Amino acid sequence: MNAFGTFPRVVRSIPVIALFAVIGMALAATPARAQQLYSNGPLASVPGAGANGADASRLQINLGMNALGFSAKINGSFIRAVADDFTVPAGGWNISRITVFAYHTDSSLASPLTDLRMLIFDGPPDLPTSHVVFGNPAINVLAATSFTNVYRDSQSNPGSSRRPIMSAAANVNASLPAGTYWLVWGLAGSLGDGPWVPPVTIVGQASTGNGLQLCTCSGWGPANDSGNGARQGFPFVIEGVPAGGTASASLSVTVNATSLRAGDRLVISGSLNGSGPTRYDAYILIDVPGGGVYSITPGGPVPGVVPYARGFTAAPIGGVLLDLALPQVPIGTYMVRSYLTLTGTPTPATPVGQVPFSVVP
């Protein structure tokens, strides 16, 4: 039997219910309308010159260019992806949506895209010193996809309708402080030829960025045009709201006694404080002797890693997190660990604090 398996899942003290309500009010009190924070475009280079009067992203053969698109296809263990960088200014961003672009050759105007994987790194993804600050490569984050009213064509075949470019949007919940980051993405679709990511295209300009391309067959490399070797960038759009200044947060947790017996009350209290609009997630975990982890949530202890508070901001939150009579559980030392992360980022390996208590005969 799991050590906390006998804890009632419906235990809620009045202070815990009140605390949960405070969290909800803190989130609702500061609504903000998302806006475009950054564009790594342009996507279209010739307005109104594409098929059926749409815009065109036109390959410039007169500059010696040859690459219509770059493969970013997810296909089992064989993966291709692309990456490009962006810079968050002082004050930081709260990102809510990121949109990338891709096409399948000879698709209809109904988007064939079915899968989008997206990561944000705190440095170039080809360097071992860089870390993932948002995303999970195992999760499909495609939230919406549609025709952009832009076709990818070329100077040798202007107005071709064979490559309608689709948008692929992901809902993102990430708060990033100032710095330079790298967006990495790969896609899958229902057609065989693609997905292909069109490069940033600017009339008269061969090199448009410092993009990277990944193939599991050879690793990361520069995204160079296959004709003249010019380095390419990739269009994407970031939406959200400016964080509006520096932000910080703290989390402390206490236990009412260092030694407890079955029937004694176990009371775990916490204090969360933040400044600025940046959102944080708080975790309070109990390590069980002999293995296993239970999370303190507003509903009591539950198996696994579950946040106690998600998305809290400047409003201070504090009080009793858990208050119940200790049932019969294994004797030994239990460790209460507290974590604090930017909302949307993985739980860190190092807790911000830890408090032990012992269960004795």
C-alpha positions in Angstrom: 0.0 0.0 0.0 1.3 3.5 -0.8 2.3 5.3 2.3 -0.4 8.0 1.9 -2.9 5.8 0.2 -5.2 5.9 3.2 -5.4 9.7 3.3 -8.9 10.8 2.4 -8.8 12.4 -1.1 -11.7 14.8 -0.2 -10.0 16.3 3.0 -10.3 20.1 2.8 -9.9 22.4 5.7 -11.6 25.8 5.6 -8.3 27.6 5.2 -7.4 25.4 2.2 -10.6 26.3 0.5 -10.1 30.0 1.2 -6.6 29.8 -0.2 -7.8 28.1 -3.4 -10.3 30.9 -3.8 -7.6 33.6 -3.4 -5.6 32.0 -6.1 -8.6 32.2 -8.5 -9.2 35.8 -7.7 -5.5 36.7 -8.2 -5.6 35.2 -11.7 -8.9 36.9 -12.6 -7.9 40.3 -11.3 -5.2 41.1 -13.9 -6.6 40.2 -17.4 -4.5 41.4 -20.3 -5.1 41.3 -24.1 -2.5 39.3 -26.0 -0.6 41.3 -28.7 2.1 40.5 -31.2 5.4 40.7 -29.3 7.7 39.6 -32.1 7.7 38.5 -35.8 10.7 36.7 -37.3 9.3 37.3 -40.8 8.4 38.4 -43.4 6.6 35.3 -44.7 5.5 36.9 -48.0 7.8 38.8 -50.3 5.5 39.7 -53.2 2.0 41.0 -52.1 -0.8 40.0 -54.4 1.4 38.3 -56.9 0.6 34.7 -55.9 -2.0 32.3 -57.2 -5.5 33.6 -57.4 -4.3 37.1 -56.2 -2.9 35.8 -52.9 0.5 36.8 -51.7 3.7 35.0 -52.6 6.8 33.9 -50.9 9.0 33.8 -54.0 12.2 31.9 -54.4 14.8 34.2 -56.0 16.5 32.2 -58.6 18.3 35.4 -59.9 20.3 35.3 -56.6 21.3 31.7 -57.2 18.9 30.3 -54.7 17.4 26.8 -55.0 15.6 25.8 -51.7 11.9 26.2 -51.8 11.6 24.9 -48.3 13.4 23.1 -45.4 12.3 19.8 -44.1 11.0 19.8 -40.5 9.2 16.4 -40.7 8.5 14.3 -37.6 8.4 10.6 -38.7 8.9 8.2 -35.8 12.5 8.1 -34.7 13.6 9.9 -37.9 13.2 13.6 -37.1 13.9 16.8 -38.9 13.4 20.1 -37.2 14.3 23.8 -37.7 15.3 26.5 -35.2 15.8 30.2 -35.1 16.5 32.7 -32.3 14.6 35.6 -30.8 15.4 38.2 -28.1 13.2 39.1 -25.2 13.7 42.7 -24.1 14.2 44.1 -20.6 11.1 43.4 -18.5 10.4 40.0 -20.0 7.4 38.5 -21.9 4.4 36.4 -20.9 4.0 34.3 -24.0 0.5 32.9 -24.8 0.8 31.8 -28.5 3.5 31.0 -31.1 2.7 30.5 -34.8 5.0 28.9 -37.3 4.4 28.1 -41.0 4.8 25.1 -43.3 3.4 23.6 -46.6 2.9 20.2 -48.2 3.4 20.2 -52.0 0.2 19.8 -53.9 -2.1 20.1 -50.8 -5.5 21.7 -51.0 -6.3 24.9 -49.1 -7.5 22.7 -46.2 -4.5 22.4 -43.9 -3.0 18.8 -43.9 -0.9 19.6 -40.8 -1.7 17.2 -37.9 1.2 17.5 -35.4 3.4 20.3 -34.0 6.3 19.8 -31.5 7.8 22.9 -30.1 10.6 23.7 -27.6 12.3 26.9 -26.4 16.0 26.8 -25.4 18.0 29.3 -23.5 20.7 29.1 -26.1 21.5 27.5 -29.4 20.0 24.0 -29.4 23.2 22.5 -30.9 25.2 23.5 -27.8 25.3 21.1 -24.8 25.3 24.2 -22.5 21.7 25.1 -23.7 18.7 24.0 -21.7 15.0 23.6 -22.5 13.0 26.3 -20.8 9.6 25.4 -22.3 8.0 22.5 -24.1 8.1 18.7 -24.2 9.2 16.9 -27.5 6.6 14.1 -26.8 3.6 16.4 -26.8 1.7 17.5 -29.9 0.9 21.2 -29.2 -0.9 22.0 -32.5 -3.9 24.2 -31.5 -5.0 25.6 -34.8 -3.9 25.5 -38.5 -5.2 27.2 -41.6 -4.3 28.6 -45.0 -2.3 31.9 -44.7 -3.3 33.3 -48.1 0.4 32.9 -49.1 1.8 30.5 -51.6 5.5 29.5 -51.9 6.5 29.8 -55.6 9.6 30.7 -57.6 10.7 33.2 -60.3 10.7 30.3 -62.8 7.1 29.5 -62.0 5.4 32.6 -60.5 1.8 32.2 -59.5 2.0 28.5 -58.9 -0.6 27.1 -56.6 1.2 23.9 -55.7 2.5 25.0 -52.3 -0.1 26.8 -50.2 1.5 27.8 -46.9 -0.3 26.9 -43.7 -0.1 28.4 -40.2 0.5 26.1 -37.2 -0.3 27.7 -33.9 0.6 26.5 -30.4 -0.9 27.8 -27.2 2.0 28.6 -25.0 2.1 29.4 -21.3 5.6 30.6 -20.7 7.1 33.6 -18.9 10.6 34.5 -20.1 12.9 37.1 -18.6 15.1 39.2 -20.8 17.6 37.3 -22.9 18.2 35.5 -26.2 16.3 32.2 -26.8 15.9 29.7 -29.6 12.6 28.3 -30.9 12.8 24.7 -32.2 9.9 23.1 -34.0 9.0 20.1 -36.1 5.7 19.1 -37.8 3.8 16.2 -39.3 0.9 16.1 -41.8 -1.4 13.8 -43.7 0.4 14.1 -47.1 3.7 12.5 -48.2 5.6 15.5 -49.6 6.3 17.7 -46.5 5.9 19.4 -44.2 8.4 22.0 -45.6 9.2 25.2 -43.8 9.5 28.2 -46.1 12.4 30.5 -45.2 12.2 34.2 -44.5 12.1 35.8 -48.0 13.1 39.4 -48.7 13.4 40.8 -52.2 17.0 41.2 -53.3 18.4 39.7 -50.2 20.0 36.2 -50.2 20.8 35.7 -46.5 17.8 36.3 -44.2 18.9 34.9 -40.8 20.9 32.4 -38.8 18.5 29.5 -38.8 19.5 25.9 -37.9 18.2 22.6 -39.2 18.2 19.2 -37.4 18.3 15.8 -38.9 18.7 12.7 -36.6 20.9 11.3 -39.3 23.5 14.0 -39.0 22.7 16.4 -36.1 22.3 20.2 -36.2 23.7 22.3 -39.0 23.2 25.8 -40.5 20.1 26.3 -42.6 21.8 27.2 -45.8 20.2 27.5 -49.2 21.2 24.5 -51.4 22.0 26.8 -54.3 24.2 29.7 -53.2 24.8 28.6 -49.6 23.2 31.7 -48.1 22.1 31.3 -44.5 18.3 31.5 -44.0 16.0 32.5 -41.2 12.5 31.1 -40.6 9.3 33.1 -40.0 7.4 32.7 -36.8 5.2 35.0 -34.7 5.1 35.3 -30.9 2.0 36.7 -29.1 1.5 37.5 -25.4 1.9 40.5 -23.1 5.0 42.3 -21.9 5.8 41.4 -18.3 6.4 45.1 -17.6 9.3 45.0 -15.3 11.4 42.7 -13.2 9.7 40.0 -11.2 10.6 37.7 -8.4 8.9 35.2 -6.1 9.5 33.2 -3.0 8.0 30.1 -1.4 8.5 28.9 2.1 6.9 25.8 3.8 6.7 24.8 7.4 5.5 21.6 9.3 3.8 21.9 12.7 6.0 19.2 14.4 9.3 17.4 13.7 7.9 14.1 15.2 4.4 12.7 14.8 2.4 9.6 15.6 -0.7 8.1 14.1 -3.6 10.2 15.1 -1.6 13.4 15.6 -2.5 16.4 13.4 -0.2 17.0 10.5 -0.3 20.7 9.5 1.7 22.0 6.6 1.7 25.7 6.0 3.1 27.8 3.2 3.8 31.4 2.1 4.0 32.4 -1.5 5.0 35.9 -2.5 5.7 37.5 -5.9 6.3 40.8 -7.5 5.4 41.9 -11.0 3.0 40.2 -13.4 5.2 37.2 -14.2 3.3 34.0 -13.4 4.7 31.2 -11.3 3.8 27.6 -10.4 4.3 26.3 -6.9 4.8 22.6 -5.9 4.8 21.1 -2.4 5.9 17.5 -2.5 6.2 14.8 0.3 8.9 12.2 -0.2 7.8 8.9 1.3 10.3 6.5 3.1 11.2 3.7 0.8 10.2 5.6 -2.4 7.2 7.5 -3.8 6.1 11.1 -4.0 2.9 12.7 -2.9 1.8 16.2 -3.8 0.0 18.6 -1.6 -2.9 20.1 -3.5 -6.0 22.1 -2.5 -7.8 18.7 -2.3 -5.3 16.9 -0.1 -2.2 14.7 -0.9 -2.3 12.9 -4.3 0.2 10.6 -5.9 2.8 12.1 -8.3 3.9 15.6 -9.0 1.0 18.0 -9.1 1.2 21.8 -8.7 -0.4 23.3 -5.6 -0.8 26.7 -7.2 -0.5 27.4 -10.9 -0.1 30.9 -12.4 0.1 33.0 -9.3 1.4 36.5 -9.6 2.1 39.4 -7.3 -0.7 38.7 -4.9 0.7 37.0 -1.7 -0.8 33.7 -0.9 -0.3 32.0 2.5 -1.9 29.9 5.1 -2.5 26.2 5.9 -1.9 24.0 2.9 -2.8 20.7 4.6 -4.4 19.9 8.0 -5.5 16.3 8.9 -5.1 13.6 11.4 -2.2 11.4 10.5 -3.4 7.9 9.6 -1.3 4.7 10.0 1.7 5.2 7.6 5.1 3.7 7.5 7.6 4.8 10.3 10.5 6.9 9.0 11.5 10.3 7.9 9.4 12.2 5.4 10.7 15.2 3.5 8.5 18.1 2.5 10.1 19.7 -0.6 8.9 23.0 -2.1 9.5 24.1 -5.7 8.9 27.3 -7.5 9.0 27.6 -11.4 8.1 30.0 -14.1 4.6 28.9 -15.3 4.9 26.4 -18.1 8.5 25.3 -17.4 9.4 21.8 -16.0 9.7 21.3 -12.3 13.4 22.0 -11.4 15.7 19.3 -9.9 16.6 21.5 -6.9 13.9 22.5 -4.4 13.8 26.1 -3.0 13.4 24.5 0.4 12.9 21.3 2.3 11.6 20.4 5.8 11.8 16.9 7.3 9.4 15.3 9.8 9.4 11.9 11.3 6.7 9.4 11.9 7.5 7.4 15.1 5.8 4.4 16.9 
